[in-house]
Amino acid sequence: MKQKSIWTNEINEKTYPELNENIKCNILIIGGGIAGINAALNLKDNEGVVLIDKDKIGYGVTSHTTGKLTYLQGTMYTDIQKAHDFNVAKKYLESQKDAIKIAIENIKKYNIDCDLEKNDSYLFTTEEDKGLNSQRDFLSKTNTYFEDSKLPADIPCKDAIKVKDTYVFHPLKYIMGIKEIIKDKVKIYENTTAIDMDYKDNHYIIKTKSGYTITSNKVIITTHYPFFIFPGLIPIKIGLNQSYALSAKHKNENWNAINIDKEIHSIRFYKDNIIVGGFSHDLSDNIDYKKEEDKLINFYNTYFTNKPEEVWLTHDLKSHDYLPIISRLNENHPNLLVATAFNKWGMTNGILAGKILADLVNNVENRYEALFKIDRSPSLEKTKNFITSNFKIGKTFIGTKLDKNKEFYNKTYITNIDGHPCGVYIDEKGEKHIVRNTCPHFKCSLIFNNADKTWDCPCHGSRFDIDGNLIEGPSVFDIKLKEDK
Ligand SMILES: Cc1cc2nc3c(=O)[nH]c(=O)nc-3n(C[C@H](O)[C@H](O)[C@H](O)COP(=O)(O)OP(=O)(O)OC[C@H]3O[C@@H](n4cnc5c(N)ncnc54)[C@H](O)[C@@H]3O)c2cc1C
């Protein structure tokens, strides 16, 4: 992801030290995004809680979201119904309403200054004969109040509904607020990357990139994409989706919207800015990122006037049955917990994950435990998505290996140096930046992202800058020429 978004612009925060010794703790939380920080908040009164992040807390995907706290979530309910049944979809809806309640309670209780605003949420379609009737049907059957409506913007819209009791906020200010609240109770380490995990004598031993270890009774993995393959084999249980967003000056308006069509348009306002996002696509070995980003910019330019100030792109993770994974990893590892695959609704699901994970750690019953369990029941839809997703990843992996002499953009190319495939980027001054072209995570070959000027893994989404520094996992290693991995 680009390091900047509208949210990262405004923040002036306190930073925390890197871990520089071996330590022991009771509960280790790895990854301080919306999920990890909420877990830390709910566990702050437990003994011996440590939170580590590979960068600065909050600067992962959460700082690149649109920051809507809404339960009107595109086609999520009808999708879940297809993969499970009406009752499961209804329970998911209840969980999202509860997540919003938890967020509001936290913000009020701790007086978190995060520009929270009550905001009508619109769901709309741009397609002539699509309609929203199955969404209306679901909302009616669950006694959810909604109104038939018109979209309050001059963009194509054939049908729209709205709900009223939803919110928007500044996601990074929310995280910074929580960081302040927990700082005296939870030991925080930044720039501390977990690279490996061992299990011995009922303890987890986490190895960090700088060579130190953290020995913990319980471990919570909230790293967005988990950094390990075993245990749990999570990479085959989730998929990735790439989205784009931009912000520009605009008068503030009190609504947010998303459509249900193939091409997603998501809109909200923040102070005197509009944020437009969407145009998501799956990863593959043949993406022209600039072209994809331009689709968003062209859409924006057609209907709005001011020049975009920030444009950014980022991934989110999806599960094969549309429900997040918030769970103990398995029976053999009841003290290893994970929250991932929020299906692009991680503001609500991350906040909820914080509560469920804390309840699991403290053996407190949570009514959503079974809903988000990693080994919940299979279904035809889930199996179909599992096969399609893993087939695509396999095809992408092979595709990148076959196309060895690919030329990407402005003379950026892959070549062989000392028997290793390398990526070569030539900058504006004509200087060459050479990196390894193999992702340390699963050994996929990398493609060049011409929108952000990064090397990206089209299989599992790891990203590296032109000098080979890791930006985003699941890889935990760089791809510098001299890197051993
Ligand atoms: C364009 C876009 C718009 C979106 N808009 C919305 C919205 O309006 N509403 C909504 O509900 N959801 C939205 N989402 C989804 C939401 O942003 C994500 O689901 C959510 O932010 C994911 O949070 P997270 O805590 O799982 O991950 P992150 O925020 O990425 O946090 C993970 C943290 O773990 C750290 N980490 C990673 N690896 C390691 C390691 N090995 N060791 C230590 N630390 C590590 C990272 O540095 C990071 O800080 C949107 C997503 C996108 C892409």
The ligand as an SDF file (V2000), in Angstrom:
LIG
                    3D

 53 58  0  0  0  0  0  0  0  0999 V2000
  -10.0600    0.4360    0.2480 C   0  0  0  0  0  0  0  0  0  0  0  0
  -10.6560   -0.2240    1.4600 C   0  0  0  0  0  0  0  0  0  0  0  0
  -11.7150    0.3840    2.1130 C   0  0  0  0  0  0  0  0  0  0  0  0
  -12.2830   -0.2140    3.2400 C   0  0  0  0  0  0  0  0  0  0  0  0
  -13.3200    0.4100    3.8680 N   0  0  0  0  0  0  0  0  0  0  0  0
  -13.9030   -0.1690    4.9520 C   0  0  0  0  0  0  0  0  0  0  0  0
  -14.9890    0.4720    5.6200 C   0  0  0  0  0  0  0  0  0  0  0  0
  -15.4220    1.5670    5.2370 O   0  0  0  0  0  0  0  0  0  0  0  0
  -15.5530   -0.1650    6.6740 N   0  0  0  0  0  0  0  0  0  0  0  0
  -15.1120   -1.3870    7.1040 C   0  0  0  0  0  0  0  0  0  0  0  0
  -15.7050   -1.9470    8.0400 O   0  0  0  0  0  0  0  0  0  0  0  0
  -14.0340   -1.9850    6.5350 N   0  0  0  0  0  0  0  0  0  0  0  0
  -13.4230   -1.4040    5.4690 C   0  0  0  0  0  0  0  0  0  0  0  0
  -12.3450   -2.0050    4.8670 N   0  0  0  0  0  0  0  0  0  0  0  0
  -11.7620   -3.2200    5.4770 C   0  0  0  0  0  0  0  0  0  0  0  0
  -10.8230   -2.8860    6.6330 C   0  0  0  0  0  0  0  0  0  0  0  0
  -10.0600   -1.7460    6.3480 O   0  0  0  0  0  0  0  0  0  0  0  0
   -9.8840   -4.0650    6.9410 C   0  0  0  0  0  0  0  0  0  0  0  0
  -10.6270   -5.2550    6.9890 O   0  0  0  0  0  0  0  0  0  0  0  0
   -9.1950   -3.8690    8.2810 C   0  0  0  0  0  0  0  0  0  0  0  0
   -8.5590   -2.6070    8.3110 O   0  0  0  0  0  0  0  0  0  0  0  0
   -8.1720   -4.9650    8.5420 C   0  0  0  0  0  0  0  0  0  0  0  0
   -7.6700   -4.7530    9.8370 O   0  0  0  0  0  0  0  0  0  0  0  0
   -6.5740   -5.6930   10.4720 P   0  0  0  0  0  0  0  0  0  0  0  0
   -6.4020   -5.2760   11.8860 O   0  0  0  0  0  0  0  0  0  0  0  0
   -6.9210   -7.1110   10.2030 O   0  0  0  0  0  0  0  0  0  0  0  0
   -5.2630   -5.4250    9.5990 O   0  0  0  0  0  0  0  0  0  0  0  0
   -4.1930   -4.2390    9.6390 P   0  0  0  0  0  0  0  0  0  0  0  0
   -4.8140   -2.9290    9.8620 O   0  0  0  0  0  0  0  0  0  0  0  0
   -3.3580   -4.4060    8.4090 O   0  0  0  0  0  0  0  0  0  0  0  0
   -3.3300   -4.5810   10.9150 O   0  0  0  0  0  0  0  0  0  0  0  0
   -2.3890   -5.6300   10.9330 C   0  0  0  0  0  0  0  0  0  0  0  0
   -1.1430   -5.1300   11.6540 C   0  0  0  0  0  0  0  0  0  0  0  0
   -0.2440   -6.2240   11.8270 O   0  0  0  0  0  0  0  0  0  0  0  0
    1.0800   -5.7850   11.6010 C   0  0  0  0  0  0  0  0  0  0  0  0
    1.8640   -6.9600   11.1950 N   0  0  0  0  0  0  0  0  0  0  0  0
    1.7810   -7.6390   10.0330 C   0  0  0  0  0  0  0  0  0  0  0  0
    2.6550   -8.6700   10.0180 N   0  0  0  0  0  0  0  0  0  0  0  0
    3.3070   -8.6340   11.2030 C   0  0  0  0  0  0  0  0  0  0  0  0
    4.3330   -9.4380   11.7830 C   0  0  0  0  0  0  0  0  0  0  0  0
    4.8440  -10.4890   11.1400 N   0  0  0  0  0  0  0  0  0  0  0  0
    4.7970   -9.1070   13.0220 N   0  0  0  0  0  0  0  0  0  0  0  0
    4.2820   -8.0390   13.6910 C   0  0  0  0  0  0  0  0  0  0  0  0
    3.2820   -7.2500   13.1780 N   0  0  0  0  0  0  0  0  0  0  0  0
    2.8080   -7.5480   11.9630 C   0  0  0  0  0  0  0  0  0  0  0  0
    0.9510   -4.7220   10.5160 C   0  0  0  0  0  0  0  0  0  0  0  0
    2.0430   -3.8290   10.5340 O   0  0  0  0  0  0  0  0  0  0  0  0
   -0.3780   -4.0590   10.8720 C   0  0  0  0  0  0  0  0  0  0  0  0
   -0.2090   -2.9110   11.6810 O   0  0  0  0  0  0  0  0  0  0  0  0
  -11.7830   -1.4430    3.7310 C   0  0  0  0  0  0  0  0  0  0  0  0
  -10.7210   -2.0710    3.0740 C   0  0  0  0  0  0  0  0  0  0  0  0
  -10.1680   -1.4810    1.9410 C   0  0  0  0  0  0  0  0  0  0  0  0
   -9.0600   -2.2100    1.2510 C   0  0  0  0  0  0  0  0  0  0  0  0
  1  2  1  0
  2  3  1  0
  2 52  2  0
  3  4  2  0
  4  5  1  0
  4 50  1  0
  5  6  2  0
  6  7  1  0
  6 13  1  0
  7  8  2  0
  7  9  1  0
  9 10  1  0
 10 11  2  0
 10 12  1  0
 12 13  2  0
 13 14  1  0
 14 15  1  0
 14 50  1  0
 15 16  1  0
 16 17  1  0
 16 18  1  0
 18 19  1  0
 18 20  1  0
 20 21  1  0
 20 22  1  0
 22 23  1  0
 23 24  1  0
 24 25  2  0
 24 26  1  0
 24 27  1  0
 27 28  1  0
 28 29  2  0
 28 30  1  0
 28 31  1  0
 31 32  1  0
 32 33  1  0
 33 34  1  0
 33 48  1  0
 34 35  1  0
 35 36  1  0
 35 46  1  0
 36 37  1  0
 36 45  1  0
 37 38  2  0
 38 39  1  0
 39 40  1  0
 39 45  2  0
 40 41  1  0
 40 42  2  0
 42 43  1  0
 43 44  2  0
 44 45  1  0
 46 47  1  0
 46 48  1  0
 48 49  1  0
 50 51  2  0
 51 52  1  0
 52 53  1  0
M  END
$$$$
